[in-house]
Amino acid sequence: MASPSLPARHPGAAGNVLHPVPPLPRAGEHAELCSGLLASRAHTSPKYFYDAMGSVLFEAICVLPEYYPTRTEAAIFSTHLPQMAEVIGTGGTIIDLGAGNCAKAARLFPLLHPHQYVPIDISADHLNDAVSRLQQRFPHIEMTALSLDLAQDWQLPPEVRNERRLFFYPGSSIGNFEPAQALDFLRHLRLCCDNNGGILIGVDLIKDAQILATAYDDHLGVTAAFNLNLLRHINRLLGSDFALSQWQHRAFFNSRQSRIEMHLEAKQDVQVRWADGGRDFRQGESIHTENSYKYSIPDFVALLEQAGFIAAHHWTDSDEWFAVIYAQTA
Ligand code: AVI
């Protein structure tokens, strides 16, 4: 289990509390990667996309014309933020799940006026820099950064105030969980809320299969590079000898499961070796690297309700490609 790191406190830019976070421990990654690669259908967790290069490639994906989720969600926030603030209310604690550069949450501050901001991310380096900068812009907001792997068990430390916790989970990353895991994750958030909190979450909606497929297989090949870069990251973590030239990116919409699937497919018979193992892949065999589930609004609201939330409001774009949903505790 990844546990929150609680290093010594030191004063932030304006005397507020800022927790610098060390990188997460790497124990367990080796075993997790090996068991996925050796499974009859080889697979890896999408969290391994995000080394330094992967994070830069993901930022590039977000500005691709084919990748509609980022700009569509941003437009929904631009249009509806005042109404969101009316529904959600001011004050309380914003807990930003997968905060990255904290830019999305920072747009909420002038309207939601949180007392505390708790950005959480797997990448400590990114987070420390972003929070230091943000603390200078908003010196009156207490900021408590946490380095956590949200795909593992995690708990909030006592420093996170219990007063009206709003979990902020934009970007449709909930779609990268299997539906059962997504439900467990939402249930966990609900438990962390006591009886006076909520969640503001971005959800990518079901749409034309071709639009979906192109969003994950763009013409510039940035998503292909993002997928292939995973092999370089695995080579570093495992000491393996994946040769990128032997693999190709595959992405398609699986309509039965309502998900985009990304795979890396062997272009020829391939032998991969690492210190304590290895695997032979036949031409055409693939490593399943990501699922990105797409929901209808009623189905996602049902999931929130199963988790113990009451879905209060949702906002969408005019094409209904993406939704931002606010749900409260009962
Ligand atoms: C982070 N996550 C919401 C992205 C998605 O759309 O599922 C990851 C991604 N994979 C390929 N392109 C973007």
Boltz pocket constraint, residues with backbone or C-beta under 6 A from the ligand:
constraints:
  - pocket:
      binder: B
      contacts: [[A, 61], [A, 69], [A, 171], [A, 172], [A, 173], [A, 174], [A, 175], [A, 176], [A, 215], [A, 216], [A, 223], [A, 290], [A, 291], [A, 292]]
      max_distance: 6.0
